[in-house]
């Protein structure tokens, strides 16, 4: 059942990715992009099927089991959901061209990774902590991808060669404004995640959680300093890109690094 669901979801994501590429090609050729409604329908179908595979994988009789593979798939699903909602108002299909391949890779992980992971009961406030944390990781992952595109856009514009996919992106100032909105929302969600963890997680600094907790706090500090620097001193461009990618790297080490070590290296 899981393999069949993954296959259908994979095919729909591939169709979505190909249609994004087709629309971007039309835009590069100065033609009006076609099939927007088809793209919306395909994206929704892919989200539904992908979400169904996640539920099928994590749902247990006594709660849910979020392994390294499942967490990766959930984060990419949330990234695609956030991008889809943003894309309805802004021309950001180019991001989808990069996110979908990562999504397909994340969908394969639950099929090949070990299943041993603890079952979590969500009847307590622990569910709030998990949900806000995953949403924060997803928002900041999207911010990191946005920063990567912004770096590419910056380089091409400084070299006076704004060709290829760069021409399909919104103006530089709009891209930077969106980046800081994503970071702000990510920091707010990460704050809720850390606070809910302090309230509902037993011994947040236990041996198996201490690295995750400390690195998450460090990432929160990095993103917060970036926001303050932007508002107070006008940080933007390369400074914003470097701080964003640094904070994202620390945050991914906090969550995925600790999970990878516990599930694959510690026996």
Secondary structure, DSSP 8 states (H G I E B T S, - for coil): -HHHHHHHHHHHHHHHHHHHHHHHHHHHTT-----HHHHHHHHHHHHHHHHHHHHHHHEETTEE---HHHHHHHHHHHHHHHHHHHHTTS--HHHHHHHHHHHHHHHHHHHHS------B-TTSTHHHHHHHHHHHHHHHHHHHHHHHHHHHHHHHHHTT---GGGGGS--HHHHHHHHHHHHHHHHHHHHHHHHHHHHHSTTTTSTTTHHHHHHHHHHHHHHHHHHHHHHHH---HHHHHHHHHHHHHHHHIIIIIHHHIIIII--
